[in-house]
Structures are given as structure tokens and as C-alpha cells.
């Protein structure tokens, strides 16, 4: 009896999330039909003309499609790598700090940008990297010619990845710090008695202790490979940067909403969904295999 | 963690589809049922007739976020203009949603179209009008227009030789009320700091070569005298702006480089006739390549704003007094110049039809007379309401207190004779010179002229024929100054002869609906890269062949059919 009511509570707690999922994610799925239609908003999904795979054919004939898929994967993979490695190094460095006050302060300060939206941050970035901005001021002191960062397609992915890592590493550090508390201090004591230096202790105790967390985060981020960050790129880019900076989401937004190419944009969005779906399944399989991770 | 990821994943994947999936079927069906007009009354009706019972009209509103002119207590929904409409016509105007001027507003309209969630009336642009007609979302305004349009509105439309009527007529039915804009909105002139020229002992540049020299002097010789190397020769468009006006957006291209293209007889973005009389797209012609080569040169030499196409706000260097030259239509007195003279009362911006081409001629690509349209949702009970509101606006605009911009008038679109600004400028000059009297101008179609004549001496100081900024008194009434300065400085130059180039077509053909956005993107990207040195000049040739292959040839054929 006690056991059953316990379960009931769980279900009630699940309800808001389930409703959210239903209304925000499941019901809008019917919109996918647009990918197979010459969509007419006046007639709605039920009455619009069905045109089969025509949108997909046009999609694959466009040079853009290759570019945006490449850009998306390129930027996302770099982001995933950066967001795994930088916080890891940072967490280990923080962990070695003796002064708790300093540690807390540092932790809080690097955590802050996580709470700012890209609309605000992009404005700051555009100023900082502008032709007359502080970064070029610094280059000027070093005797380097000013660089028009937002006209350089070759630099753009690095600005995107760099600023994303800068924004998020404080937040991601916390996951590692939490995992670090799980490592038994006796291991460190034993290591130092055996004469291990600080670097040795990190190498032989800390890193192995974090291994499952690292593997788990790496594997789970697989499902995100096609999400390279709409908010950020949309607020930073311009036509000069399309060749390396245009990603699936920004392209779908431009074609679908601004140019009213509903069918084509939905087709591209659908392709992205399908690929992402496969990747999510794969990442869960891998996660449960290598990190013993399960949702239920 | 895991569930969050699934949700976030799905949300992102479907973010787009959700925007389009509210089907709105029920709504649409009721709309169809209602749309058959029950009783069709015959004969003309009173264009200014007040409704016995108050009616409600909902609309989406474009607001300028920098506009602080509304008095305390007034809102974009409830202000002197909406109350004027209520008092005179008994129409309650309600704002369903509002969005910032420009792209934001366009996106909001697109969203309303794609979700079929429309307010009673909207101001839309050509591509949106076509999409809405195709989707069957609009009320047929033919009868309402015939019965309710005021004689002034009808005469404005007639003056366009049927072009504006054609723009809104589909299968013989009129689906929108077109704006009728002064054609000077399409002529982009050179605005230049005359005080800088004077200081450096220079003349307004007549040719592109002279323009280069002046721009060079502006960049290198510290014309603002602050001892810093911080001046820009020629200001350029902002991120999202246009390098030049095109056939779909043919007017009011502020900060574009249009006149420099014109000096090379290049009209990118326009449909022209080649020597054999066949339609050809201006952007793929050798003249355009020539102009691009020159612009690339000028940019590399630092004469054009380094942050061309990247800046968030193109007006910033003009307002801050850092730029010496920019290109824009006649109405710059409305903005950015009021802010520029607030920062520096000596900023003597003057307008010229320059630079000239090899033959000594100024070439201007001309805009379409109608670029924005008022549409009414299918099934709205009072389609004539918007026509009455526009009638009222045309009749009474000159009486309004324009310290609150007339953009706050619900569903306002510009409507006037197409030569209004030049005609008014000439009239003002003649009145100031004393060669004509205010009574000589009686055509009520020039709706603001009487007020302009009355106000001109408030802000223009003697000598009346010298337009330099020191002979103006903007402080007396900035609202009046904006208009009169725009007319006397911006429109006066348009009285001289210049070469007017029209596009063969100002709207989309069938294939353009699906292919144009891709071609346009190709064009924007390539041209900007060429000018800014991110791609070699010969990329232009690749662009031309790509453009033709990716649908350009087919579209050219369609334009040929259309023009026939």
C-alpha cells in the first residue's frame, strides 16, 4: 500500500513534463507533413497540395544543403570538444586550489556568463571584436594590422566556438566538480604516501575517477551534433560569413520564415530531425554500454 | 539529464514546424462561409461617412523603437491619430501585435501569414501580398474601393498610369490598397558634409574619380579637426542592409552605394532591356562587374567604411559626425540628420545628384510607385473601413500635429502625387523668392503644401536661397525643419535633368517564388565579398554562370513572357 502511493507521486510529478512534451514537442510533429506539400497557409495542412518528395529533390540539388550540414557538424563538433576539455582542465585546476574563498569566487565569476542570453552577449562580442574595438586595440599595440573579425569567414567558426566555450565552461565545470567530490580522499593520501607528485596524483587518481563522467558527457553530446546554436549564430552572422557560419537552423529560419519557402525549409528541418533522432538513439546505446547510464 | 536532452533536442528540431502547424482550418472555413457578401449595395457612398455604431478593426502595427515622441499616457494603440479616426469615423482601432520597424515587422507578418492567424488588416509588402492572395487569405476590395475611395485617392492612382492598380489586381479583383509613393523615394543621391568640403577647400565631387579624391581627403586630412584619425569617407549599409535597391525593394535604400553603380551605368537588381530588346538582369551585366571592381578598389584604399555590411547601425557614423558622405533618398531631414545636427550644429549636410557617368549624366534607378499595401483579412465585415481611414488621412494630414510622427496613424501608407516632393520644393522656392504667392497653389492633391508654405519661414532664415545649415533654425520647430529641410535640400536637386531608369518588373514571377531567395543570397554574398576583398573580382564570372544555371535563365524567360 505504502509502496503504491509512493509510485503515484512519481507519476504526478511526471505530469507537467509530460504535458509540456505533448504540447510543445509531440503535437507540432504533424507539421512535418508540410515537407511533402506545396504548403498553402490559407488552406492549412489538410487541404494543401501533396507533392511527394519534390521538396527533398530540390533540397539535395542545392549547394547550400551541403554547406549548412558541413558547417553545422563542424561547429557543433568543435563546440562539443571544447565544452568537454576546457571545463575538465578548469575543474582539475580549481580542485587543486587550497584557498576555499578564492575557489568559490572564481567558480561564481566564470559561472555568470551562462545566465546571459546570446542577444546581449552577441552585442558585446560585436563591439569587442569590431574594427575599432578593444581586441583590435590590443593587436595595434602589438604592431599587428587590425582585423575585421566579422568579415572573415575563416575565423568565424573559431569565434563562435570560443565564445560558446567561454560562456558555458563555468557551468560545465560544476558537473566535474561534483564528480570530483566522489573520489575518495584516501586515494590521494595513499598516492602521496607512495611519493606521487601533484601531476602524478592528477594523472593516476583524478582522471581515472572522472573517466565515467567524461565518457558519459561525450557520448550524450552525440545527440546534439546537429544543434550548433541558433541563437548565437543568428545574432552574430552576416552574408559574408554564410560560407562557414550558416547552419541548418539559421538557414531553415531564413528560408522558412523570411522567404516563405515552407515546404523546403520543413524538409531540411525534417532531415535534421531524422539524423538527430538516430544520433540520440545511438548515444543512449553507447551511454548505457560504456557508462552504465539509463533513463528508467 | 537524459530526458532534458530528448526534450531540448525535439524542441529544437521541431521549432520550425511548430510555427507552421497551427492549421487554422476551422477559422478558415468560417471565413469562407462569411465571405460571400450578403447584400451588395449599389452606387457611390460617402467616403468619409461615420459609422452609426462603433466598429472594431484589429491590426498589426509597426513601431519605431527609437521613437520617443508619444506624449505621456499615449500608446501606439491609443494616440492622437487613433482618436482622430475614432472621432471622425467611429472606428475603434485595436493593435493585435506590434513589432519594430523593418525586418522584425516583416517577420511578424510572415508568421501571421504562415499560421493563418491574421488581424483584420495589415500593411504588407509585395511578396507578402502575393503569398496572401495565393493562399486565399484576403478580402476582395474591388466594390469597396469603387464605392468608398475618395476622389483624391482615385486621382493619385490614376497618375501612376495604372501601375499601382495593376500591382494589387489579381484575376480582375483588387485585393489591396496600394501605397503611392513620391518617385523621389527611389532616387538615391549623394549627401555630403559641405562644411568638411569647405574646410579642406574642396568642391562636391562630380565624377567617381573626384569622389575618390574627396573621400581620401575626408579620411586622411582630419576634417572634423579632433586630431584623431577616425573619419570615414563613404558610409555603407548596415548588417542586413542592401548594397543597392532592387526590383522588389526599389525605394528608400538608405546608405546603399546605388549612385556609384549608376555612374557606371550599372543597375544591379533591376530588370533591364538589352540591345536586342530582351529582358536581362542588371546584376549579371559587365557594367556591374566594372562598378564592383571600382568599389573593391575604393574599399581596399579605405575610402568606404571598413565595417560595410557588418555594422549594427549604419546611421551611427553619420549621427556621431564621423562620416562625410552617404547615399540616400531626399527625406534625410526626417532622420538621421536631426540627430546629427543635435550632436554637431555645424554638420552641413547637402544633397547632390552626383557622381556623374562618363557622359556627364546622373543615372538613377527609379522605384515602383507602390511598394507597400494595405490588405484586409478575408471575412472581415467592414472592408471599406481601411479605405475610409486612408481617405481621412489624405484629406486631413496637413492639419495634424506632426511632432508625433504620422506613422502612428493606424494602417498608414504613403499616398500622394508621385511628383509631390519636387513640386513642393519648387513651390517653396518660388514663395520664398517672392515670385509666387501662396494662393497660386490650389491643387488640394498636394495635401501638405499649404501647411509647408505657411511654416517655411519658421525654420528657414535669410538669405532664402542659401541652404547651408547656418541659415536654418531647427530649434524653432524640429518637426517642421525635418520636412522643409528634406524638401529644400533633398528634393531641390531633383528638379534638374537626370536619367531615369525603370525596372521592367517590380514583382515576382512564378519560378521566383521558389528560386529567388537562393539567387538573391548568392548575389548578396558574392558582391559583398568582392568589394571587401574576401573573394577575387573574377568570382563575378562564376556568379554569373551559377546564377543562370540555378534558375536565372528560366526566370529571365518568364520575365520575357511578362513584359510582352
HADDOCK unambig.tbl for C-alpha pairs under 7 A between the chains (distance, minus, plus):
assign (segid A and resid 21 and name CA) (segid B and resid 7 and name CA) 6.87 0.50 0.50
assign (segid A and resid 24 and name CA) (segid B and resid 11 and name CA) 6.92 0.50 0.50
assign (segid A and resid 25 and name CA) (segid B and resid 10 and name CA) 6.07 0.50 0.50
assign (segid A and resid 25 and name CA) (segid B and resid 11 and name CA) 5.73 0.50 0.50
assign (segid A and resid 25 and name CA) (segid B and resid 14 and name CA) 6.85 0.50 0.50
assign (segid A and resid 28 and name CA) (segid B and resid 14 and name CA) 7.00 0.50 0.50
assign (segid A and resid 28 and name CA) (segid B and resid 17 and name CA) 6.34 0.50 0.50
assign (segid A and resid 28 and name CA) (segid B and resid 18 and name CA) 4.65 0.50 0.50
assign (segid A and resid 28 and name CA) (segid B and resid 21 and name CA) 6.02 0.50 0.50
assign (segid A and resid 29 and name CA) (segid B and resid 14 and name CA) 6.85 0.50 0.50
assign (segid A and resid 29 and name CA) (segid B and resid 17 and name CA) 6.99 0.50 0.50
assign (segid A and resid 30 and name CA) (segid B and resid 21 and name CA) 6.84 0.50 0.50
assign (segid A and resid 31 and name CA) (segid B and resid 17 and name CA) 4.95 0.50 0.50
assign (segid A and resid 31 and name CA) (segid B and resid 18 and name CA) 6.33 0.50 0.50
assign (segid A and resid 31 and name CA) (segid B and resid 20 and name CA) 6.46 0.50 0.50
assign (segid A and resid 31 and name CA) (segid B and resid 21 and name CA) 4.56 0.50 0.50
assign (segid A and resid 32 and name CA) (segid B and resid 17 and name CA) 6.24 0.50 0.50
assign (segid A and resid 40 and name CA) (segid B and resid 135 and name CA) 5.38 0.50 0.50
assign (segid A and resid 41 and name CA) (segid B and resid 113 and name CA) 6.62 0.50 0.50
assign (segid A and resid 41 and name CA) (segid B and resid 114 and name CA) 5.07 0.50 0.50
assign (segid A and resid 41 and name CA) (segid B and resid 115 and name CA) 6.34 0.50 0.50
assign (segid A and resid 41 and name CA) (segid B and resid 116 and name CA) 5.71 0.50 0.50
assign (segid A and resid 41 and name CA) (segid B and resid 135 and name CA) 5.94 0.50 0.50
assign (segid A and resid 42 and name CA) (segid B and resid 28 and name CA) 6.96 0.50 0.50
assign (segid A and resid 42 and name CA) (segid B and resid 116 and name CA) 5.98 0.50 0.50
assign (segid A and resid 42 and name CA) (segid B and resid 135 and name CA) 4.42 0.50 0.50
assign (segid A and resid 42 and name CA) (segid B and resid 136 and name CA) 5.65 0.50 0.50
assign (segid A and resid 42 and name CA) (segid B and resid 137 and name CA) 5.57 0.50 0.50
assign (segid A and resid 43 and name CA) (segid B and resid 25 and name CA) 6.87 0.50 0.50
assign (segid A and resid 43 and name CA) (segid B and resid 135 and name CA) 6.77 0.50 0.50
assign (segid A and resid 44 and name CA) (segid B and resid 23 and name CA) 4.72 0.50 0.50
assign (segid A and resid 44 and name CA) (segid B and resid 24 and name CA) 6.42 0.50 0.50
assign (segid A and resid 44 and name CA) (segid B and resid 25 and name CA) 5.99 0.50 0.50
assign (segid A and resid 45 and name CA) (segid B and resid 23 and name CA) 5.96 0.50 0.50
assign (segid A and resid 150 and name CA) (segid B and resid 310 and name CA) 6.78 0.50 0.50
assign (segid A and resid 238 and name CA) (segid B and resid 239 and name CA) 6.20 0.50 0.50
assign (segid A and resid 238 and name CA) (segid B and resid 310 and name CA) 6.73 0.50 0.50
assign (segid A and resid 239 and name CA) (segid B and resid 524 and name CA) 6.92 0.50 0.50
assign (segid A and resid 239 and name CA) (segid B and resid 525 and name CA) 5.25 0.50 0.50
assign (segid A and resid 240 and name CA) (segid B and resid 525 and name CA) 5.81 0.50 0.50
assign (segid A and resid 240 and name CA) (segid B and resid 528 and name CA) 6.77 0.50 0.50
assign (segid A and resid 240 and name CA) (segid B and resid 529 and name CA) 6.25 0.50 0.50
assign (segid A and resid 257 and name CA) (segid B and resid 107 and name CA) 6.78 0.50 0.50
assign (segid A and resid 257 and name CA) (segid B and resid 110 and name CA) 6.27 0.50 0.50
assign (segid A and resid 257 and name CA) (segid B and resid 111 and name CA) 6.75 0.50 0.50
assign (segid A and resid 258 and name CA) (segid B and resid 107 and name CA) 6.14 0.50 0.50
assign (segid A and resid 258 and name CA) (segid B and resid 110 and name CA) 6.81 0.50 0.50
assign (segid A and resid 259 and name CA) (segid B and resid 517 and name CA) 6.46 0.50 0.50
assign (segid A and resid 261 and name CA) (segid B and resid 514 and name CA) 6.65 0.50 0.50
assign (segid A and resid 266 and name CA) (segid B and resid 17 and name CA) 6.44 0.50 0.50
assign (segid A and resid 269 and name CA) (segid B and resid 13 and name CA) 6.56 0.50 0.50
assign (segid A and resid 272 and name CA) (segid B and resid 13 and name CA) 6.95 0.50 0.50
assign (segid A and resid 273 and name CA) (segid B and resid 13 and name CA) 5.27 0.50 0.50
assign (segid A and resid 295 and name CA) (segid B and resid 2 and name CA) 6.31 0.50 0.50
